[in-house]
Amino acid sequence: MHNQLLSRQKYMKASTSLQPIKLDKKNIVKIYDDYKDASLYVAQRMAGLIKAKESKEEKTILDLATGSSPKQVYQELVRLHKNEELSFKNVISFNLDEYYPMQPIEEQSYTSFMNKNLFDYIDILPQNIHIPDDRQYSFKYSSLLLAI
């Protein structure tokens, strides 16, 4: 099931006419009045997936974003880890990109962003974190994605 989450205000501004959205069983669009509610929903869905996969002794593969949009999602995931014992030991994460030629330790890098907003606060295994770190890495990265 694919979910696209939009705040009601952003949707209203982005849409010139409010025509009904056609839905099928595979694609569901949820519109929230508030960014926080949307973020909590996404975090709860991610937590549910992680727990379901863990109960089957399977890995959960997450493609994670950077920027302001996922920050509240990551805050809620950290809260769930600390307060409700959500474990990320069975999670494999992928980020799509990194600034080039920026080094991962630089403050503006996506690696730093992910560490500051999520990875430093959860129990994900370092070997399960995949963020491209240079142009040559893209070939290895593609191979990792295809292997899963």
VOLORO-909960 format. One record per residue (C-alpha): residue number from 1; x, y, z. Coordinates in nm, 4 decimals, padded with zeros to 6 digits, m for minus. Example, Ala and Ser with C-alpha at 12.3 -4.5 7.8 and 13.67 -1.06 7.14 Angstrom:
BEGIN
R,1,01.2300,m00.4500,00.7800
R,2,01.3670,m00.1060,00.7140
REM end
This chain:
BEGIN
R,1,00.0000,00.0000,00.0000
R,2,00.1451,00.3337,m00.0973
R,3,00.0552,00.6346,00.1117
R,4,00.1064,00.9937,00.0140
R,5,00.0679,01.2329,00.3017
R,6,m00.0125,01.5968,00.2478
R,7,m00.1117,01.8619,00.4928
R,8,m00.4550,01.9979,00.4061
R,9,m00.3155,02.3515,00.3680
R,10,m00.0394,02.2445,00.1297
R,11,m00.2849,02.0348,m00.0702
R,12,m00.5277,02.3241,m00.0977
R,13,m00.2505,02.5588,m00.2125
R,14,m00.1069,02.3066,m00.4583
R,15,m00.4402,02.2145,m00.6100
R,16,m00.6150,02.4600,m00.8407
R,17,m00.9364,02.2614,m00.8243
R,18,m01.0503,02.0138,m00.5656
R,19,m01.1522,01.7325,m00.7938
R,20,m01.2128,01.3996,m00.6219
R,21,m00.9001,01.1885,m00.5959
R,22,m00.9407,00.8506,m00.7624
R,23,m00.8296,00.5725,m00.5327
R,24,m00.7763,00.2050,m00.5767
R,25,m00.6818,m00.0605,m00.3231
R,26,m00.3091,m00.0107,m00.3857
R,27,m00.2937,00.3695,m00.3639
R,28,m00.4375,00.5627,m00.0760
R,29,m00.4003,00.9348,m00.0277
R,30,m00.4465,01.0641,00.3240
R,31,m00.4858,01.4349,00.3833
R,32,m00.4135,01.5671,00.7307
R,33,m00.5082,01.9000,00.8828
R,34,m00.1808,01.9068,01.0694
R,35,00.1793,01.8119,00.9906
R,36,00.2270,01.6560,01.3346
R,37,m00.0671,01.4183,01.2872
R,38,00.0699,01.3103,00.9494
R,39,00.4159,01.2555,01.0997
R,40,00.2760,01.0486,01.3864
R,41,00.0796,00.8360,01.1427
R,42,00.3889,00.7687,00.9304
R,43,00.5988,00.6822,01.2364
R,44,00.3285,00.4464,01.3657
R,45,00.3069,00.2747,01.0258
R,46,00.6847,00.2349,01.0164
R,47,00.6873,00.0989,01.3730
R,48,00.4112,m00.1478,01.2852
R,49,00.6072,m00.2710,00.9849
R,50,00.9267,m00.3070,01.1902
R,51,00.7455,m00.5068,01.4605
R,52,00.5621,m00.7282,01.2097
R,53,00.8834,m00.8125,01.0253
R,54,01.0697,m00.8677,01.3529
R,55,00.8048,m01.1182,01.4687
R,56,00.8725,m01.3175,01.1491
R,57,01.2500,m01.2830,01.1989
R,58,01.2703,m01.0764,00.8797
R,59,01.4592,m00.7573,00.8069
R,60,01.2751,m00.4309,00.7496
R,61,01.4132,m00.2210,00.4668
R,62,01.3495,00.1518,00.4947
R,63,01.4303,00.4202,00.2412
R,64,01.4838,00.7308,00.4506
R,65,01.4686,01.0948,00.3506
R,66,01.6453,01.4048,00.4761
R,67,01.5224,01.7609,00.5095
R,68,01.2536,01.9190,00.7217
R,69,00.9663,01.6891,00.6174
R,70,01.0725,01.3724,00.8036
R,71,01.2061,01.5394,01.1200
R,72,00.8910,01.4855,01.3267
R,73,00.8662,01.1280,01.1973
R,74,01.2201,01.0643,01.3229
R,75,01.1417,01.2320,01.6565
R,76,00.8481,00.9966,01.7047
R,77,01.0552,00.6921,01.6068
R,78,01.3166,00.7928,01.8650
R,79,01.0406,00.8316,02.1259
R,80,00.9009,00.4887,02.0380
R,81,01.2483,00.3391,02.0718
R,82,01.3181,00.5014,02.4090
R,83,00.9733,00.4752,02.5681
R,84,00.8112,00.1753,02.4007
R,85,01.1161,m00.0402,02.3275
R,86,01.0877,m00.0301,01.9490
R,87,01.4052,m00.1978,01.8253
R,88,01.5771,m00.1113,01.4993
R,89,01.8192,m00.4065,01.5096
R,90,01.6330,m00.5765,01.2238
R,91,01.6190,m00.2580,01.0107
R,92,01.8297,m00.1910,00.7028
R,93,01.8196,00.1712,00.5952
R,94,01.8997,00.3347,00.2649
R,95,01.9273,00.7029,00.1880
R,96,01.9081,00.8006,m00.1756
R,97,02.1852,01.0530,m00.1999
R,98,02.4584,01.2588,m00.0434
R,99,02.6171,01.5857,m00.1400
R,100,02.9310,01.5387,m00.3477
R,101,03.2181,01.5876,m00.2717
R,102,03.1086,01.6607,00.0852
R,103,03.2512,01.4323,00.3515
R,104,03.0054,01.2441,00.5763
R,105,03.1450,01.4163,00.8878
R,106,03.0608,01.7638,00.7593
R,107,02.7684,01.9264,00.9389
R,108,02.5638,01.9863,00.6201
R,109,02.5969,01.6278,00.4961
R,110,02.3012,01.3930,00.4832
R,111,02.5008,01.1516,00.6965
R,112,02.5280,01.4123,00.9728
R,113,02.1575,01.4923,00.9378
R,114,02.0574,01.1272,00.9766
R,115,02.2908,01.0781,01.2730
R,116,02.1645,01.3919,01.4518
R,117,01.7984,01.3238,01.3853
R,118,01.7714,00.9456,01.4119
R,119,02.0660,00.7068,01.4093
R,120,02.2436,00.8432,01.7198
R,121,01.9324,00.7701,01.9287
R,122,01.8251,00.4228,01.8168
R,123,01.9799,00.0748,01.8153
R,124,02.0185,00.0306,01.4395
R,125,02.3329,m00.1649,01.3553
R,126,02.5960,00.0534,01.1851
R,127,02.6462,m00.2046,00.9091
R,128,02.2749,m00.1696,00.8228
R,129,02.2996,00.2033,00.7494
R,130,02.3596,00.2802,00.3824
R,131,02.4222,00.6362,00.2693
R,132,02.6207,00.6980,m00.0493
R,133,02.9559,00.8540,00.0313
R,134,03.1168,00.9144,m00.3083
R,135,03.0572,00.8641,m00.6803
R,136,03.2195,00.5207,m00.6888
R,137,02.9934,00.4101,m00.4088
R,138,02.6875,00.4395,m00.6335
R,139,02.7768,00.1157,m00.8115
R,140,02.8172,m00.0724,m00.4822
R,141,02.5000,00.0932,m00.3517
R,142,02.2977,m00.0211,m00.6532
R,143,02.4266,m00.3754,m00.6020
R,144,02.3168,m00.3699,m00.2378
R,145,01.9676,m00.2550,m00.3337
R,146,01.9354,m00.5206,m00.6024
R,147,02.0524,m00.7930,m00.3662
R,148,01.7747,m00.7296,m00.1160
REM end
